[in-house]
Structure formats: C-alpha cells, structure tokens
Amino acid sequence: MSDEIMTTKPKGGKSAGRTGEELDHDVLILGSGAAGLSLALRLPSDLRVAVVSKRELTEGNTLYAQGGISAVLHETDSITSHIEDTLDAGAGLCDPDVVKVVVERGPDNVRWLLEQGVQFTREREAGGALAYHLTREGGHSHRRVVHAADATGREVETTLGEMVRARPNVEIFERHIAVDLITAAKLGAADNRCLGAYVLDLDAQRVRACRARFVVLATGGASKVYLFTTNPDVSTGDGIAMAWRSGCRVANMEFIQFHPTCLYHPEAKSFLITEALRGEGARLLLPDGSRFMPRFDERAELAPRDVVARAIDHEMKRLGAECVYLDISHKDPAFIKEHFPTVYARCLDFGIDMTREPIPVVPAAHYTCGGVLCDLNAQTDLPGLYAIGETAYTGLHGANRMASNSLLECLVFAELAAAHIRRIAPQVPPPPAARPWDESRVTDSDEEVVVAHNWDELRRFMWDYVGIVRSNKRLERAKRRVDLLRYEIREYYSSFRVSNDLLELRNLVEVADLIILSAQSRRESRGLHYNLDFPKTDDAFQRKPTVLIPDNYSPRAP
Ligand SMILES: Cc1cc2nc3c(=O)[nH]c(=O)nc-3n(C[C@H](O)[C@H](O)[C@H](O)COP(=O)(O)OP(=O)(O)OC[C@H]3O[C@@H](n4cnc5c(N)ncnc54)[C@H](O)[C@@H]3O)c2cc1C
C-alpha cells in the first residue's frame, strides 16, 4: 500500500543542490506538546536531546486543552472505576492491560506535573482545607478531572515549556518541520533502524539531516484533515504519515472523535466549548428552545461524545439547522465566570453573554484515536523509533476516547518511553552519517495553487464523505478522490522544493487514505465509527483493532 518509500529526495551520491548541516543528538523528539515536553524533562540529563517543533514551542493541541486531566485523586473514586469507565467508552476495543497501566500511573503523573510547577484550580473543602477541584466529564462516573480553570492545556504547556528551556542538555529547534525519517533500510543496511530525520528549517529554507540514537514521534493528531476542526493548524498527522512511509503499522484510524460543541460563529476559528460545561449542568437545545438529548440517551448531555455528536448531527440534518445551542444560563453568573473564564470571555468577544443566553454550537473533528502502533514502552515497529501522545495508537482509547484521558496518555507514555530509553541507551551506538538532503533535481514550484486547491478539496470531501456518519458509497467516493490527490501530490513532491504547506498536504493525504481504508475495512458501527450500511455493532469485531500494514513492514526482532 505504501508507495512513497523511495522518493526522488534524498538521492544517493554527490549532492549538487543546497544542503544543510548535519545535527547529532542522542534523542530527537519531534513535537513539543504535552507528550514531547514531558519526555524531554523525564530523560536523564546526560543524554543530549533535541526538541523539534514546527511552529513556536508551545503551539499545538495541548495549548488549547480546556477541560483537564483525568486521574483517581479523590477517596470516593477508585482505579477500578476509572478503568471501567475507560473500557466502557472504548466500546470493546481498548487493550485492558494498557488501560490498567495508564490509569494506575495517573495519580503519580499529576503529582509529577505539580512538581514541575503546574498550578491546578483548588477549592476550600467543608473542613476548611484546600483541595484540588475535580470536575466531571462525559463518560466518567466520578469527579476525577483535575484542571486549571478552563485553560488547563495552557498552564501545562507553558509551565513545561519553561522547564524545558531551562534544561542545559536540551536544544530546541522552533520553526523546523520534520520531512521524513532516516532509516538504515533506506541506506541499504540489512538490519533496519531509525537513524534520525530530515528537518526543514522554515526560516533558513534548508533541510538538515538530524541524526539520533533514538527518535520519538510526538507530533500530535491529524484533525486538520477535516474542514471543521477544534485543532490548531499544526495537527496534520505528520508523525503518522512519516512512520507509515518508513514501514510502521498504524491502527484504528477510522476512530476520529468529533467534539459535539465547537462555537458556531462566522468569525470564530475553531473555538471549542469545553465538555465541563455539560458536566456542570449545561443543556443542549434545538433552535426552538426544546431539549433533545434525553431522546437519544438516558445519560442525556453527559453521554459519551460520539453519542452527543451524532445526536446533534442527526437533529441538524433533520431540521436543516445550521447549529444547536448549549445553555448554562440557569446557573449563577458568578459561578460561570469563575469556572469558565476563557469560554465566557471568548463568547463575549462575539457578542454572546453565556450567563444570559445559550451558545450556538456545531460538532467538529477533535481527536485522532488511532495512530502509529506502539507497545507499552512506546516502541513502534521500527527499532529506535518511538511514538507518544496523540500520534500514537497505544490501545488506551479503543473505539472512543474518554474525555481528559488523552493528556493523561501523553504523560504516561512519555514516562514509559523515557524509562525504556534510559534502560537501553548504554547498548545503542551512535548512528552512521546520513546522506545529505539533495535538491539538485528539483526547482521552485511554478504553481502554488495546486497545493492550496488540493488542501481545500481534501478537507471538504473528508468532511462530507468520511465525517460523523459514513456509508459505503461515501467511502468509495472519498477513496477515488484521495487516490487522485495522492498521485498529483507525489508528482509535485518529486519535482519541486519542499515547503511547509506541501509537506503538510502530502501527510494529510496519506492520513486521509489511512482513515478511509480503515473505515472501509470495519464492516460494522462501533464507538466513533458509524456506517449507515452497517449500523449495528458486530461481535466478530470485538477486541479487534483495525491494523494497516505497509508494504515495507518487517516485524521487529523480539
Ligand atoms: C481544543 C482542544 C481541547 C482539548 N481538551 C482536552 C482536555 O481537556 N483534556 C485532554 O486530556 N485532552 C484534551 N484535548 C486533546 C489533547 O489536548 C491532545 O490530545 C494532546 O494535547 C496532544 O498532545 P501531543 O503532545 O500529542 O500533541 P500536540 O500538543 O498537538 O503537539 C504536537 C507537536 O508536534 C509538532 N509537530 C507536528 N508535526 C511536526 C513536524 N512535522 N515536525 C516538527 N514538529 C511537528 C507541533 O508543532 C507540536 O509542537 C483537547 C484538544 C483540543 C484541540
């Protein structure tokens, strides 16, 4: 299935084009969200670490996370209950061993964040003592989400970012975008291994070969493949596409979570209205003011996200409505302003006072449950390559991610990857010199419009045909279109110098194809994947993740 393993770049032999210098580190971390930054902080200080980020250090999904991080922190809660809720949301596709490890590591990881200086919201308990305020979100049977008001991600990301900047063993490369992985197989070696990555310096416009003994993909999700998304621009699935091109398996790509409530306003770009609002009693209303969630699920507004998103999609299509409404105006205005300051201020920017009126909302692509298949050490199929955070498929989320489990997964798998790297580092030799990037046979693009046009086309048909509700016909239509785009982009990539937009588009098309192939192979509806032609859940698919295997895959030696 994979056909871009050997592109025209890099070429062997003497380089006649512009080349950048080579960089050399012990650990190369691609991505600087919660996953990448916590890994950088957890690695031993005698390892030389590079953190590469395609925008400024803090830009990514983590910065925008509002709700919080789930962990068992209250005496009335239990590990068993958090495990059960996660398995329940995952609809028969979670890996129970992984769920257990992640949930058990939760409290320690929250404590680790506190040690780094992260400040979570606290409240005075009945006895007068200060305790962390825990909120409750969809799918959770207890209050177990620790948060920093409604800007948890910003607090985590900026605190960890400052800590990483202060680390003498960590070198940061902002505005550098990874292009592809360097592997021993591409250099003709029999024993394959990841040796580093080619990285484009967006300011100097040159590609550097970055060698490393260990490479970690922490590049986040792929929701930019859809027209409407809560994600920032960086979420283009780069890590998933790079790993796939290098022979790694990917899993469960059909499970894209659509957040039910994104602010609906012509000038608001992807602003999410946190689920915690529904946790605190907000109700979903139709344009005529009537409540509809109780008709769809007994948990009403607190049903898991897929149920809520599909109910909204159904009602919007049935009524031809442009949006529905989320109403918390029955609560005390002081409570709303204290608990949701960011949402309150943002809504006011658009003339909506949520203490007095309902907020117009629509669903939008939010979270990529699938990704690069990895084990409990975060190792992928390619020796030396790890995947952590939203880019990875660990088995935690199954067919549906439970709210606030994803930041937890970032932290725990960063911890597990760091422990594994620390353990095996003494036995792993430095990688050989990499081939320099060669642009001798490419020119500057003559028609940038091809990239812009294909970006729009891809995101539109993915939204229309591979969105919240799918069908066999829609998936076939999408597959025909994605095949054509892949062909065009391959041609374009072979002929012209790489640019940020071209690289992201190339990755988005790859990821779109993986989503479609996965959706086509799942001949049932389960969790986040809903197909009108197979509307029922089929027990034959129970415990069976969708695993896609690239043509150049070879199993890792035990
Ligand atoms: C609006 C919003 C609200 C959310 N709320 C919550 C919540 O309350 N609780 C929760 O648990 N989860 C929440 N999530 C999900 C959660 O934020 C993400 O799953 C998590 O932050 C992902 O972290 P990450 O480190 O894997 O990736 P990100 O934080 O997305 O970071 C990815 C990094 O990779 C870099 N990158 C990408 N491609 C390349 C490349 N080719 N080269 C170099 N660098 C690259 C990016 O620049 C960025 O630094 C929310 C998500 C969104 C969008």
The ligand as a Gaussian input file, in Angstrom:
#p B3LYP/6-31G(d) Opt

LIG

0 1
 C       -9.420000      22.450000      21.812000
 C       -8.943000      21.191000      22.444000
 C       -9.294000      20.881000      23.750000
 C       -8.835000      19.703000      24.343000
 N       -9.135000      19.453000      25.649000
 C       -8.589000      18.367000      26.257000
 C       -8.762000      18.147000      27.658000
 O       -9.385000      18.929000      28.356000
 N       -8.197000      17.034000      28.197000
 C       -7.478000      16.135000      27.468000
 O       -6.990000      15.139000      28.007000
 N       -7.301000      16.333000      26.138000
 C       -7.812000      17.427000      25.533000
 N       -7.608000      17.624000      24.195000
 C       -6.744000      16.694000      23.475000
 C       -5.298000      16.937000      23.897000
 O       -5.102000      18.330000      24.015000
 C       -4.328000      16.390000      22.890000
 O       -4.624000      15.062000      22.601000
 C       -2.915000      16.474000      23.435000
 O       -2.638000      17.792000      23.828000
 C       -1.931000      16.022000      22.387000
 O       -0.651000      16.307000      22.853000
 P        0.580000      15.909000      21.953000
 O        1.796000      16.286000      22.721000
 O        0.446000      14.521000      21.487000
 O        0.417000      16.834000      20.644000
 P        0.295000      18.441000      20.460000
 O        0.082000      19.141000      21.741000
 O       -0.677000      18.635000      19.387000
 O        1.738000      18.795000      19.960000
 C        2.195000      18.364000      18.694000
 C        3.547000      18.989000      18.452000
 O        4.133000      18.427000      17.298000
 C        4.645000      19.450000      16.471000
 N        4.715000      18.916000      15.113000
 C        3.732000      18.372000      14.367000
 N        4.212000      17.958000      13.185000
 C        5.529000      18.248000      13.196000
 C        6.580000      18.071000      12.261000
 N        6.385000      17.512000      11.048000
 N        7.816000      18.495000      12.587000
 C        8.059000      19.083000      13.793000
 N        7.107000      19.280000      14.720000
 C        5.861000      18.854000      14.412000
 C        3.701000      20.596000      16.694000
 O        4.276000      21.792000      16.273000
 C        3.505000      20.492000      18.199000
 O        4.613000      21.052000      18.870000
 C       -8.049000      18.801000      23.591000
 C       -7.711000      19.101000      22.285000
 C       -8.138000      20.291000      21.709000
 C       -7.754000      20.607000      20.302000

